[in-house]
Structures are given as C-alpha cells and as structure tokens.
C-alpha cells in the first residue's frame, strides 16, 4: 500500500510543480502586462481572464483531449494519455487563476507608484521588478493558488491522462477510482495524503507571509 501511494503522490507532485512553474511564469507575466496596460485596452482581456477562472475543468479536459487525440489537430505530438498532456490541460486551468490574482494584487499598489518610478528614471524592467517586490506576498499567494488547483484538479486529469495505473494516475483520479470500486479505506488514505499536501502548502505560504511582513515592518 505504501509504495503505490508514494508513486501516485510523486506523479501528482511532479504534475503540480510543472503546472505551477509554467502557469506561474505565464500568469504573472500576463497579470503584470494587464496591470500596466491602458484601461481602454484591457477590459476585454480582463473579461477573458475572469471567464477562464470559472471554466469547468471537464470542459477544458474535453477540449484538450480533442486537440491531442491521435486524429486531432495536435495528435502527432503524442500527448494524449501522458503526464505532459495533463500538464497542458492544467496549465490552461491554472494560468487564468494566477493571472487574475496577480492583476488584483498589482492593482492594489498605489496608483502613483509607476509614475513615480518612471520619474526617477526607472526603465520598464526596473518598474516591473519593483512592483513585483512590493506585491511579493500576493504573488506568492497567486503561485500557491495555482499549485493548489493543479494538485487537487480531477476532471481534466481524468479525461486527458486516462487514469492509467503506473503511468498517468494521480491522487485525485486514484480517489475517484477507488471510491467507484467501493475501496473506501484506500480512498481515505489517498485523501488524507492529499490533505496533508494542502496543509503543507498553506503552512509554507503562511510562514512566508509572516516573514515577509516582519521584513517589511523591520
């Protein structure tokens, strides 16, 4: 029992970390670009991001599966029923979330901050880095939110990955399978491990926020 749980947890963690890395880079970049864009140009884009944050995971999973299917437009990539395919689907789910949280965090900064930095001679890169520094705790929360979505998502992982034992089965799809077989003890074990991971992520976030607040106060 122990080794299968560890194997499934390792796959889940790997998928979540890759998803978080890619979605973090894309989401923070897009959120920053939207925060710095002119108001008239970002309305539609913000609406798209907000819509993306509410997309049903099974719809995203189905869409990605149709694209990656062997007879689909991207079938030659061979990503259907692979962990890489699951990462693709979860990146599409996590990126709008990270983007939205990033945008909200940067819009909470003083409105005069960008102009003040430009007046001091800061170029665009320096401006962005300073804004990220000011909103570092919120950006960390955005990344952690992306990780939380990736580690707990089931619909897209089931459809795109296929829940193949020893290959694409992750914690959430394993729980669904064991419950469907009536193996509630095994499902509870998987669930407890998943809750432990969620608690650990939240503990890391809380610790980072506490240290960040202490650093700012000091």
C-alpha positions as a Python dict, from the first residue, in 0.01 Angstrom:
ca = {
    (1, 'X'): (0, 0, 0),
    (2, 'X'): (275, 244, 91),
    (3, 'X'): (470, 222, -234),
    (4, 'X'): (170, 278, -465),
    (5, 'X'): (65, 582, -261),
    (6, 'X'): (417, 721, -281),
    (7, 'X'): (431, 658, -656),
    (8, 'X'): (96, 826, -717),
    (9, 'X'): (191, 1115, -490),
    (10, 'X'): (519, 1157, -678),
    (11, 'X'): (335, 1181, -1010),
    (12, 'X'): (81, 1423, -866),
    (13, 'X'): (354, 1642, -722),
    (14, 'X'): (553, 1639, -1046),
    (15, 'X'): (248, 1739, -1249),
    (16, 'X'): (155, 2010, -999),
    (17, 'X'): (507, 2153, -987),
    (18, 'X'): (544, 2169, -1364),
    (19, 'X'): (198, 2321, -1393),
    (20, 'X'): (280, 2577, -1124),
    (21, 'X'): (609, 2670, -1289),
    (22, 'X'): (461, 2723, -1634),
    (23, 'X'): (137, 2883, -1515),
    (24, 'X'): (331, 3099, -1270),
    (25, 'X'): (554, 3241, -1542),
    (26, 'X'): (265, 3292, -1784),
    (27, 'X'): (16, 3415, -1525),
    (28, 'X'): (243, 3664, -1351),
    (29, 'X'): (363, 3797, -1686),
    (30, 'X'): (10, 3834, -1823),
    (31, 'X'): (-120, 3983, -1499),
    (32, 'X'): (160, 4236, -1496),
    (33, 'X'): (102, 4329, -1859),
    (34, 'X'): (-268, 4382, -1790),
    (35, 'X'): (-194, 4591, -1480),
    (36, 'X'): (31, 4822, -1682),
    (37, 'X'): (-194, 4836, -1989),
    (38, 'X'): (-416, 5131, -2061),
    (39, 'X'): (-768, 5099, -1923),
    (40, 'X'): (-936, 5102, -2262),
    (41, 'X'): (-727, 4815, -2391),
    (42, 'X'): (-758, 4572, -2105),
    (43, 'X'): (-1133, 4548, -2049),
    (44, 'X'): (-1192, 4260, -2291),
    (45, 'X'): (-874, 4082, -2181),
    (46, 'X'): (-975, 4104, -1815),
    (47, 'X'): (-1316, 3961, -1905),
    (48, 'X'): (-1143, 3670, -2080),
    (49, 'X'): (-924, 3609, -1776),
    (50, 'X'): (-1225, 3616, -1544),
    (51, 'X'): (-1405, 3371, -1770),
    (52, 'X'): (-1101, 3145, -1770),
    (53, 'X'): (-1101, 3139, -1391),
    (54, 'X'): (-1453, 2993, -1396),
    (55, 'X'): (-1409, 2735, -1671),
    (56, 'X'): (-1536, 2386, -1579),
    (57, 'X'): (-1238, 2154, -1558),
    (58, 'X'): (-1411, 1877, -1751),
    (59, 'X'): (-1479, 2116, -2040),
    (60, 'X'): (-1112, 2212, -2052),
    (61, 'X'): (-1016, 1845, -2029),
    (62, 'X'): (-1251, 1753, -2313),
    (63, 'X'): (-1124, 2038, -2532),
    (64, 'X'): (-760, 1946, -2473),
    (65, 'X'): (-833, 1577, -2532),
    (66, 'X'): (-998, 1653, -2866),
    (67, 'X'): (-695, 1859, -2969),
    (68, 'X'): (-446, 1595, -2854),
    (69, 'X'): (-639, 1292, -2977),
    (70, 'X'): (-447, 1084, -3227),
    (71, 'X'): (-672, 1204, -3509),
    (72, 'X'): (-691, 1558, -3370),
    (73, 'X'): (-502, 1870, -3482),
    (74, 'X'): (-220, 1808, -3233),
    (75, 'X'): (-234, 1430, -3237),
    (76, 'X'): (116, 1398, -3382),
    (77, 'X'): (259, 1533, -3056),
    (78, 'X'): (164, 1211, -2881),
    (79, 'X'): (49, 1387, -2564),
    (80, 'X'): (-287, 1217, -2510),
    (81, 'X'): (-282, 984, -2208),
    (82, 'X'): (51, 1121, -2088),
    (83, 'X'): (151, 1332, -1788),
    (84, 'X'): (269, 1602, -2026),
    (85, 'X'): (-81, 1618, -2168),
    (86, 'X'): (-221, 1652, -1817),
    (87, 'X'): (21, 1939, -1754),
    (88, 'X'): (-101, 2113, -2071),
    (89, 'X'): (-462, 2089, -1954),
    (90, 'X'): (-385, 2205, -1604),
    (91, 'X'): (-175, 2497, -1727),
    (92, 'X'): (-481, 2616, -1920),
    (93, 'X'): (-679, 2599, -1595),
    (94, 'X'): (-418, 2748, -1363),
    (95, 'X'): (-291, 3033, -1580),
    (96, 'X'): (-613, 3241, -1565),
    (97, 'X'): (-620, 3196, -1186),
    (98, 'X'): (-260, 3312, -1142),
    (99, 'X'): (-321, 3595, -1389),
    (100, 'X'): (-631, 3714, -1206),
    (101, 'X'): (-470, 3708, -861),
    (102, 'X'): (-160, 3882, -996),
    (103, 'X'): (-367, 4152, -1162),
    (104, 'X'): (-570, 4209, -846),
    (105, 'X'): (-252, 4229, -636),
    (106, 'X'): (-79, 4479, -862),
    (107, 'X'): (-390, 4696, -887),
    (108, 'X'): (-384, 4727, -508),
    (109, 'X'): (-50, 4906, -525),
    (110, 'X'): (-57, 5287, -509),
    (111, 'X'): (-165, 5421, -846),
    (112, 'X'): (111, 5679, -844),
    (113, 'X'): (385, 5418, -797),
    (114, 'X'): (453, 5353, -1169),
    (115, 'X'): (468, 5725, -1246),
    (116, 'X'): (698, 5789, -951),
    (117, 'X'): (932, 5514, -1064),
    (118, 'X'): (934, 5645, -1420),
    (119, 'X'): (1008, 5995, -1289),
    (120, 'X'): (1309, 5852, -1107),
    (121, 'X'): (1440, 5713, -1435),
    (122, 'X'): (1331, 5350, -1398),
    (123, 'X'): (1301, 5158, -1722),
    (124, 'X'): (1021, 4908, -1782),
    (125, 'X'): (1214, 4612, -1640),
    (126, 'X'): (1306, 4804, -1325),
    (127, 'X'): (946, 4920, -1292),
    (128, 'X'): (811, 4566, -1315),
    (129, 'X'): (1068, 4427, -1072),
    (130, 'X'): (983, 4696, -818),
    (131, 'X'): (613, 4627, -850),
    (132, 'X'): (677, 4255, -803),
    (133, 'X'): (882, 4331, -494),
    (134, 'X'): (605, 4543, -347),
    (135, 'X'): (345, 4273, -418),
    (136, 'X'): (570, 3975, -346),
    (137, 'X'): (343, 3815, -84),
    (138, 'X'): (37, 3839, -306),
    (139, 'X'): (234, 3696, -599),
    (140, 'X'): (342, 3407, -381),
    (141, 'X'): (-23, 3350, -295),
    (142, 'X'): (-104, 3351, -667),
    (143, 'X'): (156, 3084, -735),
    (144, 'X'): (39, 2877, -439),
    (145, 'X'): (-318, 2904, -566),
    (146, 'X'): (-202, 2765, -898),
    (147, 'X'): (-31, 2476, -720),
    (148, 'X'): (-343, 2410, -515),
    (149, 'X'): (-555, 2393, -828),
    (150, 'X'): (-311, 2160, -1000),
    (151, 'X'): (-272, 1918, -709),
    (152, 'X'): (-649, 1896, -649),
    (153, 'X'): (-787, 1901, -1005),
    (154, 'X'): (-956, 1581, -1123),
    (155, 'X'): (-1172, 1639, -1432),
    (156, 'X'): (-905, 1733, -1686),
    (157, 'X'): (-656, 1488, -1535),
    (158, 'X'): (-904, 1204, -1576),
    (159, 'X'): (-1001, 1288, -1934),
    (160, 'X'): (-659, 1380, -2074),
    (161, 'X'): (-450, 1140, -1866),
    (162, 'X'): (-685, 844, -1871),
    (163, 'X'): (-602, 742, -1511),
    (164, 'X'): (-360, 474, -1631),
    (165, 'X'): (-205, 279, -1343),
    (166, 'X'): (167, 335, -1307),
    (167, 'X'): (164, 596, -1580),
    (168, 'X'): (-88, 880, -1553),
    (169, 'X'): (-281, 805, -1235),
    (170, 'X'): (-260, 1092, -987),
    (171, 'X'): (-400, 1135, -637),
    (172, 'X'): (-736, 1280, -736),
    (173, 'X'): (-809, 1027, -1011),
    (174, 'X'): (-698, 746, -779),
    (175, 'X'): (-953, 863, -522),
    (176, 'X'): (-1231, 861, -782),
    (177, 'X'): (-1136, 511, -897),
    (178, 'X'): (-1109, 358, -550),
    (179, 'X'): (-1443, 509, -444),
    (180, 'X'): (-1609, 369, -758),
    (181, 'X'): (-1476, 25, -660),
    (182, 'X'): (-1600, 61, -304),
    (183, 'X'): (-1247, 67, -160),
    (184, 'X'): (-1318, 349, 81),
    (185, 'X'): (-1022, 273, 306),
    (186, 'X'): (-780, 321, 19),
    (187, 'X'): (-965, 633, -93),
    (188, 'X'): (-943, 777, 258),
    (189, 'X'): (-569, 710, 261),
    (190, 'X'): (-524, 895, -68),
    (191, 'X'): (-746, 1175, 59),
    (192, 'X'): (-551, 1207, 384),
    (193, 'X'): (-224, 1233, 194),
    (194, 'X'): (-374, 1495, -37),
    (195, 'X'): (-498, 1694, 262),
    (196, 'X'): (-151, 1671, 412),
    (197, 'X'): (-1, 1821, 97),
    (198, 'X'): (-259, 2101, 102),
    (199, 'X'): (-184, 2174, 467),
    (200, 'X'): (189, 2182, 396),
    (201, 'X'): (141, 2427, 109),
    (202, 'X'): (-72, 2655, 325),
    (203, 'X'): (180, 2634, 608),
    (204, 'X'): (461, 2739, 374),
    (205, 'X'): (251, 3029, 245),
    (206, 'X'): (162, 3143, 597),
    (207, 'X'): (526, 3125, 706),
    (208, 'X'): (642, 3321, 402),
    (209, 'X'): (377, 3587, 459),
    (210, 'X'): (472, 3618, 825),
    (211, 'X'): (840, 3655, 745),
    (212, 'X'): (761, 3898, 465),
    (213, 'X'): (552, 4112, 698),
    (214, 'X'): (825, 4107, 961),
    (215, 'X'): (1083, 4207, 699),
    (216, 'X'): (862, 4494, 581),
    (217, 'X'): (798, 4616, 936),
    (218, 'X'): (1167, 4593, 1018),
}
